[in-house]
Amino acid sequence: MASKKPASVFLMILILPVLVILSVRTLQGMPELIPWAGGICLVLAAAWVASLPFLLTKPLNVAVILRAGARRPTVDEWKLLRTPWQQVLRTAQVTPDRYTLLLVDHEFLIHRDLGLHVVAIRRESVGTLDRQELVGVLAQRLARQTGLVALLIGLCAWALLPLALLVGLGVGAFQVIRVVSRGANAAGGSLKPKTESAAGCGLLLLMVGCIGYFILLFLVIWIAILGTYAAVGALMVSWLARRADLASDRIAAQWGYGAGLATGLRKLDATAIHPHGWRQLFSTHSQVKVRFTQSAD
């Protein structure tokens, strides 16, 4: 059953190549800024490209999601899931082998947005929800996949991966150089040279500490710039994903499952893990209280 794609999906399609170009240009420009970083950037680029099949290839993608804490339904759980799942697949006109249905104890971004070949629902959905509510939740999760929301979020996260890795390496280098600089300054300052060679060693240690602090200043600026790029990209994608998540609710409602979805979301929200504070800005999942009116339409 075809559904109109929301504007947020088209905006993510436009943002995706921008994020890819930004990561590629960053990896290309790092050796010019830091000559010895060429090998590191080459390794990161190879790992970045090699990670894409784990996102796009079904066997690898399912294996990653299973390793991330998801599991296949037991025989008893499948007895409760089979008929509702088949009903939703028929409504969406999706073949049974297109997606793998998995269960998770707690739903996180990796299960929801990086499992491009997976429809994951919380374990509490089986047994806690009645038939109508279970069908509604399954319909919304499937609509999120067929509506390209999960695909685009996964690809945008993959596009931001080099920036995140470079920021992580920068933070690690910052910690190491800070320890070395402090140790060199402390050792140089504590020396009480009695000979010229001892005085030279103390001066050398102080110079090492001073150079280390200059490198730390450079790393702070570098991390701030890359971190800003990554954070802005992640904020934009997260906001658009939350908008598209509401559109998935509307698709489920168009399929005739809106009422069951609304009551099912209320029940699952009672035991869900919610992001707090600034983490809400990076959530790709709309809050249930925002979705009630959307899914009931």
ZAVO-966416 format. One record per residue (C-alpha): z negated, x, y negated. Coordinates in steps of 0.25 Angstrom, whole numbers, plus 2048, in hexadecimal, padded with zeros to 3 digits. Layout:
REM ZAVO-966416
{w = Z	u = X	v = Y}
...
//
This chain:
REM ZAVO-966416
{w = 800	u = 800	v = 800}
{w = 805	u = 807	v = 7F3}
{w = 7FC	u = 808	v = 7E7}
{w = 7FE	u = 80D	v = 7D9}
{w = 7F9	u = 81B	v = 7D7}
{w = 7EF	u = 81B	v = 7CC}
{w = 7F1	u = 824	v = 7BF}
{w = 7E6	u = 82E	v = 7C3}
{w = 7EE	u = 831	v = 7D0}
{w = 7FB	u = 835	v = 7C7}
{w = 7F2	u = 83D	v = 7BE}
{w = 7EC	u = 845	v = 7C9}
{w = 7FB	u = 847	v = 7CE}
{w = 7FE	u = 84D	v = 7C0}
{w = 7F1	u = 856	v = 7C0}
{w = 7F3	u = 85C	v = 7CE}
{w = 7FE	u = 865	v = 7CA}
{w = 7F7	u = 869	v = 7BD}
{w = 7EB	u = 86D	v = 7C6}
{w = 7F4	u = 875	v = 7D0}
{w = 7FB	u = 87C	v = 7C4}
{w = 7ED	u = 880	v = 7BE}
{w = 7E8	u = 886	v = 7CB}
{w = 7F5	u = 88D	v = 7CE}
{w = 7F5	u = 893	v = 7C0}
{w = 7E7	u = 897	v = 7C1}
{w = 7E9	u = 89F	v = 7CE}
{w = 7F5	u = 8A5	v = 7C8}
{w = 7EE	u = 8A9	v = 7BB}
{w = 7E1	u = 8AF	v = 7C1}
{w = 7E8	u = 8BC	v = 7C5}
{w = 7ED	u = 8BF	v = 7B7}
{w = 7DF	u = 8BC	v = 7B2}
{w = 7D7	u = 8C3	v = 7BD}
{w = 7E0	u = 8CD	v = 7C4}
{w = 7D8	u = 8CF	v = 7D0}
{w = 7D7	u = 8C0	v = 7D2}
{w = 7E6	u = 8BF	v = 7D7}
{w = 7E1	u = 8C0	v = 7E6}
{w = 7D7	u = 8B6	v = 7E4}
{w = 7E1	u = 8AC	v = 7DE}
{w = 7EB	u = 8AE	v = 7E9}
{w = 7E0	u = 8AB	v = 7F4}
{w = 7DC	u = 89F	v = 7EC}
{w = 7EB	u = 89A	v = 7EA}
{w = 7ED	u = 89C	v = 7F9}
{w = 7E0	u = 894	v = 7FD}
{w = 7E4	u = 889	v = 7F3}
{w = 7F2	u = 887	v = 7F9}
{w = 7EC	u = 888	v = 807}
{w = 7E2	u = 87D	v = 804}
{w = 7EC	u = 873	v = 801}
{w = 7F0	u = 86F	v = 810}
{w = 7E1	u = 86C	v = 812}
{w = 7E3	u = 861	v = 807}
{w = 7F1	u = 85C	v = 80B}
{w = 7F2	u = 85E	v = 81A}
{w = 7EB	u = 853	v = 822}
{w = 7E5	u = 85B	v = 82E}
{w = 7DF	u = 865	v = 824}
{w = 7DB	u = 85B	v = 81A}
{w = 7D3	u = 853	v = 824}
{w = 7CD	u = 860	v = 82A}
{w = 7C8	u = 864	v = 81D}
{w = 7C2	u = 856	v = 81A}
{w = 7BB	u = 856	v = 828}
{w = 7B5	u = 864	v = 825}
{w = 7B0	u = 85E	v = 817}
{w = 7A7	u = 855	v = 81E}
{w = 7B0	u = 849	v = 822}
{w = 7B1	u = 844	v = 830}
{w = 7B9	u = 83A	v = 839}
{w = 7B3	u = 82D	v = 83C}
{w = 7AC	u = 82B	v = 849}
{w = 7B1	u = 821	v = 853}
{w = 7A7	u = 816	v = 84E}
{w = 7AB	u = 819	v = 840}
{w = 7B9	u = 818	v = 843}
{w = 7B8	u = 80B	v = 849}
{w = 7B3	u = 806	v = 83C}
{w = 7BD	u = 80D	v = 834}
{w = 7CA	u = 80B	v = 83C}
{w = 7CD	u = 7FD	v = 838}
{w = 7CA	u = 7FE	v = 829}
{w = 7D1	u = 80C	v = 828}
{w = 7DE	u = 806	v = 82F}
{w = 7DD	u = 7FA	v = 826}
{w = 7DD	u = 803	v = 819}
{w = 7E8	u = 80C	v = 81F}
{w = 7F1	u = 7FF	v = 821}
{w = 7EE	u = 7FA	v = 813}
{w = 7F2	u = 807	v = 80D}
{w = 7FE	u = 809	v = 816}
{w = 7F9	u = 817	v = 81B}
{w = 7FB	u = 81C	v = 829}
{w = 7EE	u = 81E	v = 831}
{w = 7F1	u = 82D	v = 833}
{w = 7F3	u = 830	v = 824}
{w = 7E4	u = 832	v = 821}
{w = 7D8	u = 835	v = 829}
{w = 7CB	u = 82D	v = 827}
{w = 7BE	u = 835	v = 827}
{w = 7B0	u = 832	v = 824}
{w = 7A6	u = 83A	v = 81A}
{w = 797	u = 83A	v = 818}
{w = 799	u = 83C	v = 809}
{w = 7A7	u = 83B	v = 802}
{w = 7AA	u = 847	v = 7FA}
{w = 7B7	u = 84B	v = 7F2}
{w = 7BC	u = 854	v = 7FE}
{w = 7BC	u = 847	v = 807}
{w = 7C2	u = 83E	v = 7FD}
{w = 7CC	u = 846	v = 7F5}
{w = 7CF	u = 852	v = 7FD}
{w = 7D1	u = 84B	v = 80A}
{w = 7E0	u = 847	v = 807}
{w = 7E2	u = 842	v = 816}
{w = 7D4	u = 83C	v = 817}
{w = 7CE	u = 82F	v = 814}
{w = 7BF	u = 832	v = 814}
{w = 7B4	u = 827	v = 813}
{w = 7A5	u = 828	v = 813}
{w = 79E	u = 827	v = 820}
{w = 796	u = 81B	v = 81B}
{w = 7A2	u = 813	v = 819}
{w = 7A2	u = 811	v = 828}
{w = 797	u = 807	v = 82B}
{w = 792	u = 805	v = 81D}
{w = 79E	u = 7FE	v = 818}
{w = 7A4	u = 7F1	v = 81D}
{w = 7B2	u = 7EF	v = 822}
{w = 7B7	u = 7EB	v = 814}
{w = 7B0	u = 7F6	v = 80D}
{w = 7B4	u = 801	v = 817}
{w = 7C3	u = 7FD	v = 815}
{w = 7C1	u = 7FD	v = 806}
{w = 7BC	u = 80B	v = 806}
{w = 7C6	u = 810	v = 810}
{w = 7D1	u = 80A	v = 807}
{w = 7CC	u = 811	v = 7FB}
{w = 7CC	u = 81E	v = 802}
{w = 7DA	u = 81C	v = 807}
{w = 7DF	u = 818	v = 7FA}
{w = 7D9	u = 825	v = 7F4}
{w = 7E2	u = 82C	v = 7FD}
{w = 7EF	u = 824	v = 7FD}
{w = 7ED	u = 823	v = 7ED}
{w = 7EF	u = 833	v = 7ED}
{w = 7E1	u = 834	v = 7E6}
{w = 7DB	u = 83D	v = 7F1}
{w = 7E8	u = 845	v = 7F2}
{w = 7E9	u = 848	v = 7E3}
{w = 7DA	u = 84C	v = 7E2}
{w = 7DB	u = 855	v = 7EE}
{w = 7E7	u = 85C	v = 7E8}
{w = 7E1	u = 85D	v = 7DA}
{w = 7D4	u = 863	v = 7E1}
{w = 7DD	u = 86D	v = 7E8}
{w = 7E4	u = 870	v = 7DB}
{w = 7D7	u = 874	v = 7D5}
{w = 7D2	u = 87C	v = 7E1}
{w = 7D7	u = 88A	v = 7DB}
{w = 7D0	u = 887	v = 7CE}
{w = 7C3	u = 883	v = 7D5}
{w = 7C4	u = 890	v = 7DE}
{w = 7C6	u = 899	v = 7D2}
{w = 7BA	u = 893	v = 7CB}
{w = 7B2	u = 895	v = 7D8}
{w = 7B6	u = 8A3	v = 7D9}
{w = 7B3	u = 8A6	v = 7CA}
{w = 7A5	u = 8A0	v = 7CC}
{w = 7A3	u = 8A9	v = 7D8}
{w = 7A8	u = 8B5	v = 7D1}
{w = 79F	u = 8B2	v = 7C5}
{w = 793	u = 8B1	v = 7CE}
{w = 796	u = 8BF	v = 7D4}
{w = 799	u = 8C6	v = 7C7}
{w = 78D	u = 8C1	v = 7C1}
{w = 784	u = 8C6	v = 7CC}
{w = 78B	u = 8D4	v = 7CB}
{w = 78A	u = 8D4	v = 7BC}
{w = 77B	u = 8D1	v = 7BC}
{w = 778	u = 8DB	v = 7C7}
{w = 780	u = 8E6	v = 7C0}
{w = 779	u = 8E3	v = 7B2}
{w = 76C	u = 8E2	v = 7B9}
{w = 76E	u = 8EF	v = 7C0}
{w = 774	u = 8F6	v = 7B4}
{w = 769	u = 8F2	v = 7AB}
{w = 75E	u = 8F6	v = 7B5}
{w = 762	u = 904	v = 7B7}
{w = 75A	u = 90F	v = 7B0}
{w = 764	u = 91A	v = 7B1}
{w = 75F	u = 928	v = 7B1}
{w = 76D	u = 92F	v = 7B2}
{w = 77A	u = 92D	v = 7AC}
{w = 780	u = 928	v = 7B9}
{w = 775	u = 91E	v = 7BA}
{w = 778	u = 919	v = 7AC}
{w = 787	u = 918	v = 7AF}
{w = 784	u = 90F	v = 7BB}
{w = 77B	u = 906	v = 7B3}
{w = 786	u = 905	v = 7A8}
{w = 790	u = 902	v = 7B3}
{w = 788	u = 8F7	v = 7B8}
{w = 786	u = 8F1	v = 7AA}
{w = 795	u = 8F2	v = 7A8}
{w = 797	u = 8EB	v = 7B5}
{w = 78E	u = 8E0	v = 7B1}
{w = 795	u = 8DF	v = 7A3}
{w = 7A2	u = 8DE	v = 7A9}
{w = 79D	u = 8D3	v = 7B3}
{w = 798	u = 8CB	v = 7A7}
{w = 7A6	u = 8CB	v = 7A1}
{w = 7AC	u = 8C7	v = 7AE}
{w = 7A2	u = 8BC	v = 7AF}
{w = 7A7	u = 8B7	v = 7A1}
{w = 7B5	u = 8B7	v = 7A6}
{w = 7B1	u = 8AF	v = 7B2}
{w = 7AA	u = 8A5	v = 7AA}
{w = 7B6	u = 8A2	v = 7A2}
{w = 7BF	u = 8A2	v = 7AE}
{w = 7B6	u = 899	v = 7B6}
{w = 7B5	u = 88F	v = 7AA}
{w = 7C4	u = 88E	v = 7A8}
{w = 7C7	u = 88C	v = 7B6}
{w = 7BB	u = 883	v = 7B8}
{w = 7C0	u = 87B	v = 7AC}
{w = 7CE	u = 879	v = 7B2}
{w = 7C8	u = 875	v = 7C0}
{w = 7BE	u = 86C	v = 7BA}
{w = 7C8	u = 865	v = 7B1}
{w = 7D2	u = 863	v = 7BC}
{w = 7C7	u = 85E	v = 7C6}
{w = 7C2	u = 854	v = 7BB}
{w = 7CF	u = 84E	v = 7B8}
{w = 7D3	u = 84D	v = 7C7}
{w = 7C5	u = 847	v = 7CA}
{w = 7C6	u = 83C	v = 7BF}
{w = 7D4	u = 838	v = 7C3}
{w = 7CF	u = 838	v = 7D2}
{w = 7C4	u = 82E	v = 7CE}
{w = 7CF	u = 825	v = 7C7}
{w = 7D8	u = 826	v = 7D3}
{w = 7CC	u = 822	v = 7DC}
{w = 7CB	u = 815	v = 7D5}
{w = 7D9	u = 813	v = 7D7}
{w = 7D7	u = 815	v = 7E6}
{w = 7CC	u = 809	v = 7E5}
{w = 7D7	u = 801	v = 7DF}
{w = 7E1	u = 804	v = 7EA}
{w = 7D7	u = 800	v = 7F5}
{w = 7D4	u = 7F3	v = 7ED}
{w = 7E3	u = 7F0	v = 7ED}
{w = 7E3	u = 7F2	v = 7FC}
{w = 7D9	u = 7E7	v = 7FC}
{w = 7CC	u = 7EF	v = 7FF}
{w = 7C6	u = 7EF	v = 7F1}
{w = 7BA	u = 7E6	v = 7F4}
{w = 7B6	u = 7EE	v = 800}
{w = 7B8	u = 7FB	v = 7F9}
{w = 7AF	u = 7F7	v = 7ED}
{w = 7A3	u = 7F3	v = 7F7}
{w = 7A6	u = 7FF	v = 800}
{w = 7A5	u = 809	v = 7F4}
{w = 798	u = 802	v = 7F0}
{w = 791	u = 805	v = 7FD}
{w = 797	u = 813	v = 7FF}
{w = 792	u = 817	v = 7F0}
{w = 784	u = 815	v = 7F4}
{w = 784	u = 821	v = 7FD}
{w = 78E	u = 829	v = 7F6}
{w = 78C	u = 837	v = 7F0}
{w = 790	u = 836	v = 7E1}
{w = 793	u = 841	v = 7D8}
{w = 78A	u = 843	v = 7CC}
{w = 78B	u = 848	v = 7BE}
{w = 797	u = 851	v = 7BB}
{w = 79B	u = 850	v = 7CA}
{w = 7A0	u = 842	v = 7C7}
{w = 7AB	u = 848	v = 7BE}
{w = 7B1	u = 84F	v = 7CA}
{w = 7B0	u = 843	v = 7D4}
{w = 7BD	u = 83E	v = 7D9}
{w = 7B6	u = 831	v = 7DE}
{w = 7B4	u = 825	v = 7D5}
{w = 7A6	u = 820	v = 7D4}
{w = 7A4	u = 813	v = 7DC}
{w = 79E	u = 80C	v = 7D0}
{w = 7AB	u = 80E	v = 7C8}
{w = 7B3	u = 80A	v = 7D4}
{w = 7AC	u = 7FC	v = 7D7}
{w = 7B4	u = 7F5	v = 7CD}
{w = 7C1	u = 7FC	v = 7D1}
{w = 7C0	u = 7F9	v = 7E0}
{w = 7BC	u = 7EB	v = 7DF}
{w = 7C9	u = 7E7	v = 7D7}
//
